[in-house]
C-alpha cells in the first residue's frame, strides 16, 4: 500500500509541475521577453486562463501526502516553514498579478502587476527547485548537535541559510550552493516549458524568437545537468547507487535525456505540440529520476544518529491506506474529468479568447 500511494503522489506532483510549470515558465518569458502590450496581454492570457485549474493538482498532492504519509507531512511542513510561507506569498502575488493587470488601463498599473507575475513565477520556479535540492541533499533530522538531539528523530528546522552556505555543513540551511544549482535547473527547465506553451497556445510576435531562446536555454540546461551530477557526488557519494542496484530505474534518466536531446532540434520541429511534449519529458524525467535515486527514502538524514524518513516509517496505518483508495480513485477521476473538460473548452490558440475582464 505504501508503494501505491507513493507512486500516486509522485504522479500527481509530476502532473502539477507539467501543468503549472508552464505557467511559471510563461511568467519568466513574460518578464524578460514580452515587450509590446499585445504580446504581454496574450502571454499573460495563456497562463491566466489555466493557472487556477492547474493548481488543483498541488492541493490534491498535499491532501494525499497528509493522508498517506502524515509523519513526513508534519516533518517537512514544520521544518521548511520559512520557505513554505515565501512560496505561499509568491503564489498569491502571481495570481493577483494575472487577475489585476487588466482591471485598469493605466500603464503604471499594468507594469506593477506584470512585474508581480514575472518575478513571482521566477522565484516560484527557483524555490521549488531548491526544495527538490533539499530533499536529495538531506536535512539534519532531530536537530543533532554536539551529541544531543534538539528534536524528535523525525523533526527538523532549517534556517533559510547558514553562515557557511555549504550543503556539507552539519547544520545546512534551505539555501546553499548545491540547492541553488538545482533551483537554477528548475528555472531553466520551466522557462523552456513556458516558451513551448506560448508557442503552442498563442500567435505572439516573439514565437519565432522563442525557438532560438529555447535552443540557448537547452545548452545552459545541459551544462547545469552535468555539473549538478558531479557536485551531487560530492554532497552524497551514494546518490546513484539505486540505478546500479536496480538497472530498470535507468528508464527515468533516459526520459530526461530524450527530452534534452530532442530540444536541440527545436528549430526543425514542425509541430508545436511535439516541442511541448519534449519539455514535458524534461520535467517527468527530472522528478522521477530524483525520486528513484532515493527510493524508498523520501527525506535523507545528514547525521548518522537518526534514520532517514522512508515511505515505511512515515506511512499511515494499513487500514487507513486501504480505505483511502476508494476515495482517492474517485477524487482523481473528478480532477481528471475537470481538467479534460477545461482543456477541451480552451483548445487551440487563446489570442481571441475572453479572459473575463
C-alpha angles and dihedrals in degrees: 000000000000091000091048093054092042091055092043093053091045090053093049092048091048091051088050093053092047093050104033089031090072088052090055090046092047089055091051092050090045090053097051108024111026106095107156124065091238092055092044091052097048095042091050088048092054088062099031095059092056112026098092095051091045092056090058086081091059091052089049092050091050092050093048091048091051090051101042104032106022095162092054090045092052092045099051096038091055097037095047094039096128098050091042090057089050090050090050092054091045091053089050094050093045090054097046089044089061096041099045104040094085098041092092132025096223110121094219089054091052092046092053094053094040088057090047091053095046100042093043091051092049094049093045090055089047095048094046088052090048088051090055089048090055091050095052093040096048133223137247097267112203091015089262112199130163093345094311129104113220094192138026113285096262097047132080141159125213129198116221087258140342130226096265095050085211130133088213092063119116087235106034121188128223090260121050135137093276097050089045089058091052089046091054090050088054092049093050093044094050092043088057090046092049092049090053090050092052091050090047098047106030144047091222116165090236096057094104091047090050092063088061090046090052091051092052093044089050090058089051090048093051091052092046091048094054091043092049091052090053095049091042087064088055093049095041116010091190095052096113098041093103091062091054093046094044108029092182087072088070087083088081097056087044090056089054092045093050091055092046095049093042093055091060085073093052093124091056097046109107101188114066091207091061092058090049090052090052093053088046088056089055090057095043093047095044096051097041093046090053092049093044091053090058104036126164087016115080098178121020123212119230091207128066095224099073125047119239119258111260136180087259104050094043100043127113120245119297090244093053093048091049096049092046092060093078094049091041093055091048092049093047092051091050092052091046093051090047091051095046093050092047094048091048092051089050099040120136128024117340098207094107098032119115115245091200098257 
